Amino acid sequence: MTSVIGEAEYSSYGKEAATLDREILKQLAIEELVEIIIDQGKSIENLTNRVVELEKEIEKLKVSRDLETIT
C-alpha cells in the first residue's frame, strides 16, 4: 500500500478490521479510505472463496465417510 500514512501506522489498523479506529479513519484522505475498502473487499473475496473450497471438501469427506460405512 502506498499512501501518506506510514506502513507501521497502516499495519496497526489496516491488517485487521477489528482494530480500525474511528478517529484515525476520520483523519484519512478519501484516497486512503478507498484503498482500505478495496483491500477489505479483496480479503472478503479471498475468504469467501476459501469458505467455498472448504465446504466442497467437507462434502467430499461426508461422501467418503458414507461410502466407508456402507462397505
Secondary structure as the mmCIF struct_conf table of DSSP 4:
data_model
#
loop_
_struct_conf.conf_type_id
_struct_conf.id
_struct_conf.beg_label_comp_id
_struct_conf.beg_label_asym_id
_struct_conf.beg_label_seq_id
_struct_conf.end_label_comp_id
_struct_conf.end_label_asym_id
_struct_conf.end_label_seq_id
BEND BEND1 SER A 3 ILE A 5
HELX_RH_AL_P HELX_RH_AL_P1 GLU A 7 TYR A 13
BEND BEND2 GLY A 14 LYS A 15
HELX_RH_3T_P HELX_RH_3T_P1 ALA A 17 THR A 19
HELX_RH_AL_P HELX_RH_AL_P2 ARG A 22 GLN A 27
BEND BEND3 LEU A 28 LEU A 28
HELX_RH_AL_P HELX_RH_AL_P3 ILE A 30 ILE A 70
#
